[in-house]
Amino acid sequence: MVLLLLKEGKKMQVLVGLNNKEMSDYLNYTNSFIIGLKDFSINYLQLEIEEIAALIKDYPNINLFVSVNANIFNKDLKELEDKLIKLDKLNLKGLFFYDIALLSLKDKLNLKVPLVWAKEHMTTNYNTCNYYYNKGCNYVYLSSEITEEEIKEIREMSKIKLISFFFGYPDVSFSKRYLLSNYFLYHGLNKDYDRYLIKNNNDEYFIKENKLGTRITHGKVLNGIRAFSNLKNTVDYALLNEEDIPHDDFLKILGIFHDVCVNSLDKDFAYQKVNELFPDSDEGFFYKKTIYKVKE
């Protein structure tokens, strides 16, 4: 299990975005996981309520987060309410959400499950983090488009618990439209796969479609292990997402992150080890500013 001491006795833990239900492979490194609620999550392993309950029964000592990060429409509300009531009985560690309907539903249904504000590209500053903290959110899933220093600033200026993304394919955008199906239909072609690689000059992206819509991710894996080392006293949960990563390679990645935080493996050496497995990986925005002051 990967644990690191934080300020005031808190602990940082690796949070694995699951790609399968076989948990035993991961338990040498962590006991914290995130999965998606089927038909209400745009990523992660998708499970029905009964499957989630069975997983918790089989592994009662895990900390399990569930993602409910789809856009919610009026037609979805009754079904979602029923599922939230059932999820609330499972003693989850937290519930990731995108649509702010979840804030109202938590109050309406008197839910006890902790909420994780996970509005992707909007979770970028301490003012909005404090707003959602005061609205009852326990955690924030930080944008992967902010720097290491900005994460530290949020930690200093907010009481909300931080979850940050350090490894996997970063999300770019999501659309309710069926972009792949529409493209192939327009061109009179067969859509043989649910995931395609698209290229724009030197940039690559993956585009994936399911019944909820179309999701685009970067074509390069995020290798955030140096920032992971630097933020070990700042972030509460470090998310490593296995989605679309070969399982054996992901376990090697978990081992490298484990060695950084438990065995004090040099972060630069670890960075190179990750690059050996994923040569096209990069550090994303951890050391790249995206907001600049306009010249006087």
Secondary structure as GFF3:
##gff-version 3
##sequence-region A 1 296
A	DSSP	beta_strand	3	5	.	.	.	ID=ss1
A	DSSP	three_ten_helix	7	9	.	.	.	ID=ss2
A	DSSP	beta_strand	11	17	.	.	.	ID=ss3
A	DSSP	beta_strand	32	37	.	.	.	ID=ss4
A	DSSP	beta_strand	46	47	.	.	.	ID=ss5
A	DSSP	alpha_helix	49	58	.	.	.	ID=ss6
A	DSSP	beta_strand	63	68	.	.	.	ID=ss7
A	DSSP	three_ten_helix	74	76	.	.	.	ID=ss8
A	DSSP	alpha_helix	77	88	.	.	.	ID=ss9
A	DSSP	beta_strand	94	97	.	.	.	ID=ss10
A	DSSP	alpha_helix	101	109	.	.	.	ID=ss11
A	DSSP	beta_strand	115	117	.	.	.	ID=ss12
A	DSSP	three_ten_helix	120	122	.	.	.	ID=ss13
A	DSSP	alpha_helix	126	134	.	.	.	ID=ss14
A	DSSP	beta_strand	139	141	.	.	.	ID=ss15
A	DSSP	alpha_helix	148	157	.	.	.	ID=ss16
A	DSSP	beta_strand	161	168	.	.	.	ID=ss17
A	DSSP	beta_strand	171	175	.	.	.	ID=ss18
A	DSSP	alpha_helix	179	186	.	.	.	ID=ss19
A	DSSP	beta_strand	195	200	.	.	.	ID=ss20
A	DSSP	beta_strand	203	210	.	.	.	ID=ss21
A	DSSP	beta_strand	213	218	.	.	.	ID=ss22
A	DSSP	beta_strand	222	223	.	.	.	ID=ss23
A	DSSP	alpha_helix	225	230	.	.	.	ID=ss24
A	DSSP	beta_strand	237	241	.	.	.	ID=ss25
A	DSSP	alpha_helix	247	261	.	.	.	ID=ss26
A	DSSP	alpha_helix	267	277	.	.	.	ID=ss27
###
